[in-house]
Amino acid sequence: MQKVEKPEVGQILYSSWGWEQTNIDFYQIVRVSDKGTVWIQPMQRVVKEVVGWEQYEVVPGEVIFEKEVLESIVTGKQIGRA
């Protein structure tokens, strides 16, 4: 994934979080306002490779349409609350 200079519909973003472990969540931009606020839809996480005990390389999967669309802001490749 590349750094997001200008958010566009269809781009995939990620959020990482956790303590003593890193969890990755993926989102797809479904709407962008003129002010740069984005609306994102959660995506499935797919294990690409097992790299160690309880360590995985993950990639984005399908969009989870039954989940709520979230309003957010984008800073680089990361996302935050609007």
Rosetta blueprint (number, residue, H / E / L):
1 M L
2 Q L
3 K L
4 V L
5 E L
6 K L
7 P L
8 E L
9 V L
10 G L
11 Q L
12 I E
13 L E
14 Y E
15 S E
16 S E
17 W E
18 G L
19 W L
20 E L
21 Q L
22 T L
23 N E
24 I E
25 D E
26 F E
27 Y E
28 Q E
29 I E
30 V E
31 R E
32 V E
33 S L
34 D L
35 K L
36 G L
37 T L
38 V E
39 W E
40 I E
41 Q E
42 P E
43 M E
44 Q E
45 R E
46 V E
47 V E
48 K E
49 E E
50 V E
51 V E
52 G E
53 W L
54 E L
55 Q E
56 Y E
57 E E
58 V E
59 V E
60 P E
61 G E
62 E E
63 V E
64 I L
65 F L
66 E L
67 K L
68 E L
69 V L
70 L E
71 E E
72 S E
73 I E
74 V E
75 T E
76 G L
77 K L
78 Q E
79 I E
80 G E
81 R E
82 A L
